[in-house]
Amino acid sequence: MKYRHTKQIALLVAVILAAVASRFSGSINPYYLQVILFIGINVTLATSLNLINGYTGQFSLGHAGFMAIGAYASAYLSTEKSAGIFQALGGANAFSIALIFALVLLGGGIAAALAGLIVGVPSLRLKGDYLAIVTLGFGEIIRVLIQNTDAVGGPRGYSGIAGYTTLFWTYAVAALTIYVVLSMVDSTYGRGFLTVRDDEVAAESVGINTTRYKVTAFVLGAFFAGVAGGLYAHTTTYINPSGFDFQLSIQIVIMVILGGMGSTAGVAFAAVLLTLLLEYLRFVAGYEWLPDLVRRIASNRMIIFSLVLIALMLLRPQGLFGALPRMAGGRKTPKSQPGPTIATP
């Protein structure tokens, strides 16, 4: 009970701090502000994927596809369907903009969650490499479908999106994502995620519907990825199908692996670290005094991702925070007490 109240207080404090920071964001250099927004968006993406890959033990490579669905759905709603709401609320003002943005983010998240349900129900009966291949194929199918849909710009991309994203929205969503994931995993029902991860065969033998737990994690992770996509679309004000390719999915996976699968704090820290690293490499690629090979490597993300993965597997395969004691939603289970009960469907 005390731990739950602590999480609620932490969420409230995070939202208040995000609101205060957003009030003073006008004095921040626009480039630095965009990087800070990207950090918050990546924290949301990595935390939501950690629920699937870290806590539930699955291996999804299609998170960029869910992000793309949320980005395009929210961008389309805010661009094409918001005029009537503005008119009903007496024009564009702070309240109407906030209401519309909240609705379009929710719409993008729901669209991504529905896609997660459609993909998850048949594919999550698979395991390991087979699941990774299916989710990877899904992400590419989504990108190709968007590229051939003229209503959202097709290969030209979708422009004219309002720049509604602020520090408040970005970090309030990131804090909410962390809170929901930790609360879910720490709940009686959520212990099933950990059971599926630790020993799926044993979980099935005691009557636990492992597919249901995997689909739940998949849908919830897809929802927050869709919301993150909406934040991204209203940050850049232009989106293109090429921005949601396989490299983006790999980038999010590396954040989870780098931070330590199943460690929410580690994954959030890795999202911050990797975002800053990738931005710094943009400058490194432009340093004329560096050898040409170094500048080429700095400008190619896939090479950087490969080097990071190789270094992790050799030096610290459990991730930066992987050595922490196993916790259920951040709280140790005392050895003197019986293990947690699991709600069986």
C-alpha positions as CSV (number, residue, x, y, z in Angstrom):
1,M,0.0,0.0,0.0
2,K,2.8,2.4,0.9
3,Y,4.7,1.6,-2.3
4,R,1.6,2.3,-4.4
5,H,1.1,5.7,-2.7
6,T,4.7,6.5,-3.4
7,K,4.3,5.8,-7.1
8,Q,1.2,8.0,-7.2
9,I,3.0,10.8,-5.4
10,A,6.0,10.4,-7.8
11,L,3.6,10.6,-10.8
12,L,2.0,13.8,-9.5
13,V,5.4,15.4,-8.8
14,A,6.6,14.5,-12.3
15,V,3.5,16.0,-13.9
16,I,3.8,19.2,-11.9
17,L,7.5,19.5,-12.8
18,A,6.7,19.0,-16.4
19,A,4.1,21.7,-16.3
20,V,6.5,24.1,-14.6
21,A,9.3,23.3,-17.1
22,S,6.9,23.8,-20.0
23,R,6.1,27.3,-18.8
24,F,9.8,28.3,-19.2
25,S,10.5,26.3,-22.4
26,G,10.3,29.5,-24.5
27,S,13.7,30.5,-23.3
28,I,15.4,27.2,-24.4
29,N,17.2,27.0,-27.7
30,P,14.8,25.4,-30.2
31,Y,17.4,22.7,-31.1
32,Y,18.0,21.8,-27.5
33,L,14.2,21.8,-26.8
34,Q,13.6,19.4,-29.6
35,V,16.3,17.1,-28.3
36,I,14.7,17.2,-24.8
37,L,11.4,16.3,-26.4
38,F,12.9,13.4,-28.3
39,I,14.4,12.1,-25.0
40,G,10.9,12.1,-23.4
41,I,9.4,10.4,-26.4
42,N,12.1,7.7,-26.5
43,V,11.6,7.1,-22.7
44,T,7.9,6.3,-23.5
45,L,8.9,4.1,-26.4
46,A,11.5,2.2,-24.5
47,T,9.4,1.8,-21.4
48,S,6.4,0.4,-23.3
49,L,8.7,-2.0,-25.2
50,N,10.2,-3.1,-21.9
51,L,6.8,-4.4,-20.8
52,I,6.8,-6.7,-23.9
53,N,10.5,-7.7,-24.2
54,G,11.7,-7.2,-20.6
55,Y,8.8,-8.1,-18.2
56,T,6.9,-10.6,-20.4
57,G,10.0,-12.1,-22.1
58,Q,8.8,-11.8,-25.7
59,F,10.9,-10.4,-28.6
60,S,9.1,-7.8,-30.7
61,L,10.8,-5.9,-33.5
62,G,7.7,-4.1,-34.7
63,H,7.5,-1.2,-32.3
64,A,8.2,1.3,-35.0
65,G,5.1,0.1,-36.8
66,F,2.9,0.9,-33.8
67,M,4.6,4.3,-33.5
68,A,3.9,5.0,-37.2
69,I,0.2,4.1,-36.8
70,G,-0.1,6.4,-33.8
71,A,1.8,9.2,-35.5
72,Y,-0.3,9.1,-38.7
73,A,-3.6,8.6,-37.0
74,S,-3.1,11.5,-34.6
75,A,-1.7,13.7,-37.3
76,Y,-4.7,13.0,-39.6
77,L,-7.2,13.6,-36.8
78,S,-5.6,16.9,-35.7
79,T,-5.2,18.2,-39.2
80,E,-8.5,17.0,-40.9
81,K,-11.0,16.6,-38.1
82,S,-10.3,19.3,-35.5
83,A,-12.0,22.2,-37.3
84,G,-15.5,21.2,-36.0
85,I,-14.3,20.9,-32.4
86,F,-12.6,24.3,-32.6
87,Q,-15.8,25.8,-33.9
88,A,-17.9,24.2,-31.2
89,L,-15.6,25.5,-28.5
90,G,-15.5,29.0,-29.7
91,G,-12.3,29.0,-31.7
92,A,-8.7,28.1,-31.0
93,N,-7.7,28.8,-27.4
94,A,-5.6,27.1,-24.8
95,F,-8.4,24.9,-23.6
96,S,-9.6,23.8,-27.0
97,I,-6.1,23.0,-28.2
98,A,-5.3,21.0,-25.1
99,L,-8.6,19.1,-25.4
100,I,-8.0,18.3,-29.1
101,F,-4.4,17.3,-28.5
102,A,-5.4,14.9,-25.7
103,L,-8.1,13.4,-27.9
104,V,-5.9,12.9,-30.9
105,L,-3.1,11.3,-28.8
106,L,-5.8,9.0,-27.3
107,G,-7.0,8.2,-30.9
108,G,-3.5,7.5,-32.1
109,G,-2.9,5.2,-29.1
110,I,-6.2,3.3,-29.6
111,A,-5.4,2.8,-33.3
112,A,-2.0,1.4,-32.4
113,A,-3.5,-0.8,-29.7
114,L,-6.1,-2.2,-32.1
115,A,-3.3,-3.0,-34.5
116,G,-1.4,-4.7,-31.6
117,L,-4.4,-6.8,-30.9
118,I,-4.9,-7.8,-34.5
119,V,-1.2,-8.8,-34.8
120,G,-0.8,-10.2,-31.3
121,V,-3.7,-12.7,-31.1
122,P,-2.4,-14.9,-34.0
123,S,1.4,-14.2,-33.7
124,L,1.9,-14.4,-29.9
125,R,1.3,-18.1,-29.9
126,L,4.8,-18.2,-31.5
127,K,8.0,-17.9,-29.5
128,G,11.5,-16.6,-29.9
129,D,12.9,-16.0,-33.4
130,Y,9.5,-16.8,-35.0
131,L,7.8,-14.0,-33.1
132,A,10.6,-11.6,-33.9
133,I,10.3,-12.3,-37.6
134,V,6.5,-11.9,-37.5
135,T,6.7,-8.5,-35.7
136,L,9.5,-7.3,-38.0
137,G,7.3,-8.2,-41.0
138,F,4.4,-6.4,-39.5
139,G,6.4,-3.2,-39.0
140,E,7.5,-3.3,-42.7
141,I,4.0,-4.0,-43.9
142,I,2.7,-0.9,-42.0
143,R,5.4,1.3,-43.5
144,V,4.7,0.1,-47.0
145,L,0.9,0.5,-46.5
146,I,1.4,4.1,-45.3
147,Q,3.7,4.8,-48.2
148,N,1.0,3.7,-50.6
149,T,-1.9,5.6,-48.9
150,D,-2.3,8.9,-50.7
151,A,-4.7,10.3,-48.0
152,V,-1.8,10.7,-45.6
153,G,0.7,11.9,-48.2
154,G,2.1,8.5,-49.4
155,P,5.8,8.6,-50.1
156,R,5.8,12.5,-50.0
157,G,5.1,12.4,-46.3
158,Y,2.5,14.1,-44.2
159,S,3.0,17.9,-43.6
160,G,1.1,20.8,-42.1
161,I,0.8,19.1,-38.7
162,A,0.3,21.5,-35.8
163,G,3.2,21.8,-33.3
164,Y,1.1,21.0,-30.2
165,T,3.8,18.9,-28.4
166,T,5.3,20.6,-25.4
167,L,7.5,19.6,-22.5
168,F,4.4,19.1,-20.4
169,W,2.7,16.6,-22.7
170,T,5.9,14.8,-23.5
171,Y,7.1,14.2,-19.9
172,A,3.6,13.8,-18.5
173,V,3.1,10.9,-20.9
174,A,6.5,9.5,-20.1
175,A,5.7,9.6,-16.4
176,L,2.3,8.1,-17.0
177,T,3.8,5.3,-19.0
178,I,6.3,4.4,-16.3
179,Y,3.6,4.5,-13.7
180,V,1.2,2.3,-15.6
181,V,3.9,-0.3,-16.4
182,L,5.2,-0.5,-12.8
183,S,1.7,-0.6,-11.4
184,M,0.7,-3.3,-13.8
185,V,3.7,-5.5,-13.1
186,D,3.3,-4.9,-9.4
187,S,-0.3,-6.0,-9.4
188,T,-1.6,-9.5,-8.7
189,Y,-2.6,-9.8,-12.3
190,G,0.7,-8.4,-13.5
191,R,2.7,-11.1,-11.8
192,G,1.6,-13.3,-14.7
193,F,3.9,-11.3,-17.0
194,L,6.9,-12.3,-14.9
195,T,5.7,-15.9,-14.7
196,V,5.4,-16.1,-18.5
197,R,8.9,-14.6,-18.8
198,D,10.5,-16.9,-16.3
199,D,9.0,-20.2,-17.3
200,E,6.2,-20.2,-19.9
201,V,5.8,-24.0,-19.8
202,A,5.4,-24.1,-16.1
203,A,2.9,-21.3,-16.2
204,E,0.8,-23.2,-18.7
205,S,1.0,-26.3,-16.6
206,V,-0.7,-24.6,-13.6
207,G,-3.5,-23.3,-15.8
208,I,-2.3,-19.8,-16.6
209,N,-3.4,-18.5,-20.0
210,T,0.0,-17.3,-21.2
211,T,-1.3,-16.1,-24.6
212,R,-3.7,-13.7,-22.8
213,Y,-0.9,-12.2,-20.7
214,K,1.3,-11.8,-23.8
215,V,-1.5,-10.2,-25.8
216,T,-2.3,-7.8,-22.9
217,A,1.4,-6.7,-22.7
218,F,1.5,-6.4,-26.5
219,V,-1.6,-4.2,-26.7
220,L,-0.6,-2.0,-23.8
221,G,2.9,-1.5,-25.2
222,A,1.4,-0.7,-28.6
223,F,-0.9,1.8,-27.1
224,F,1.9,3.8,-25.5
225,A,4.0,3.5,-28.7
226,G,1.1,5.0,-30.6
227,V,0.8,7.9,-28.1
228,A,4.6,8.4,-28.5
229,G,4.1,8.5,-32.2
230,G,1.5,11.2,-31.8
231,L,3.9,13.3,-29.7
232,Y,6.6,12.8,-32.3
233,A,4.3,13.9,-35.2
234,H,3.3,17.1,-33.4
235,T,6.9,17.8,-32.5
236,T,8.4,17.6,-36.0
237,T,5.2,18.8,-37.8
238,Y,6.2,16.5,-40.7
239,I,6.4,12.7,-40.9
240,N,7.5,10.4,-43.6
241,P,7.2,6.6,-43.8
242,S,11.0,6.2,-44.1
243,G,11.2,7.6,-40.5
244,F,9.5,4.5,-39.1
245,D,11.7,1.8,-40.7
246,F,13.6,-1.2,-39.3
247,Q,16.4,1.0,-37.9
248,L,13.9,2.7,-35.5
249,S,12.7,-0.6,-34.1
250,I,16.3,-1.7,-33.6
251,Q,17.1,1.6,-31.8
252,I,14.2,1.1,-29.4
253,V,15.3,-2.5,-28.8
254,I,18.8,-1.4,-28.0
255,M,17.5,1.0,-25.4
256,V,15.8,-1.9,-23.7
257,I,18.8,-4.2,-23.9
258,L,21.3,-1.4,-22.9
259,G,19.3,-0.5,-19.8
260,G,18.6,-4.0,-18.8
261,M,15.5,-6.0,-19.8
262,G,13.0,-5.8,-17.0
263,S,14.5,-2.7,-15.4
264,T,12.3,0.3,-15.9
265,A,14.8,2.8,-14.4
266,G,17.6,1.3,-16.5
267,V,15.6,1.4,-19.7
268,A,14.6,5.1,-19.1
269,F,18.3,6.0,-18.4
270,A,19.4,4.1,-21.6
271,A,16.8,6.0,-23.6
272,V,18.3,9.3,-22.4
273,L,21.8,8.1,-23.0
274,L,21.3,6.7,-26.5
275,T,19.3,9.8,-27.7
276,L,22.1,12.1,-26.6
277,L,24.7,9.8,-28.2
278,L,22.9,9.8,-31.5
279,E,22.6,13.5,-31.5
280,Y,26.2,14.0,-30.7
281,L,27.3,11.7,-33.5
282,R,25.6,14.2,-35.9
283,F,28.3,16.7,-35.0
284,V,31.1,14.0,-35.1
285,A,30.1,13.2,-38.7
286,G,30.7,16.8,-39.6
287,Y,34.2,17.2,-38.1
288,E,36.5,17.5,-41.1
289,W,39.7,16.9,-39.0
290,L,38.6,13.3,-38.2
291,P,39.5,10.4,-40.4
292,D,37.0,9.7,-43.2
293,L,36.3,6.2,-41.8
294,V,35.4,7.6,-38.4
295,R,33.0,10.1,-39.9
296,R,31.4,7.5,-42.0
297,I,30.8,5.3,-39.0
298,A,29.4,8.2,-37.0
299,S,26.9,9.0,-39.8
300,N,25.7,5.4,-40.0
301,R,23.3,4.4,-37.2
302,M,23.3,0.7,-38.0
303,I,27.0,0.5,-37.5
304,I,26.7,2.3,-34.2
305,F,23.9,0.0,-33.1
306,S,25.9,-3.1,-34.1
307,L,28.9,-1.9,-32.2
308,V,26.8,-1.2,-29.1
309,L,25.2,-4.6,-29.2
310,I,28.5,-6.4,-29.6
311,A,30.0,-4.4,-26.7
312,L,27.0,-5.2,-24.5
313,M,27.1,-8.9,-25.3
314,L,30.8,-9.1,-24.6
315,L,31.1,-6.8,-21.5
316,R,27.7,-6.7,-19.9
317,P,25.1,-9.0,-21.4
318,Q,22.6,-8.2,-18.6
319,G,22.5,-4.5,-19.4
320,L,23.6,-1.5,-17.4
321,F,21.1,-2.2,-14.6
322,G,20.7,-5.9,-15.2
323,A,22.6,-6.9,-12.0
324,L,20.0,-5.4,-9.7
325,P,18.1,-7.9,-7.5
326,R,15.0,-9.2,-9.2
327,M,12.0,-7.1,-8.2
328,A,8.3,-7.4,-9.0
329,G,7.5,-3.9,-10.2
330,G,10.4,-2.4,-8.2
331,R,9.8,-4.2,-4.8
332,K,11.6,-7.2,-3.5
333,T,9.7,-10.3,-2.5
334,P,10.8,-11.2,1.0
335,K,12.3,-14.7,1.2
336,S,10.5,-15.5,4.5
337,Q,7.1,-15.0,2.9
338,P,5.4,-17.1,0.2
339,G,5.8,-15.9,-3.3
340,P,3.2,-13.7,-5.0
341,T,-0.1,-15.1,-6.1
342,I,-1.1,-14.8,-9.8
343,A,-4.5,-14.1,-11.0
344,T,-5.4,-17.0,-13.4
345,P,-8.0,-16.1,-16.0
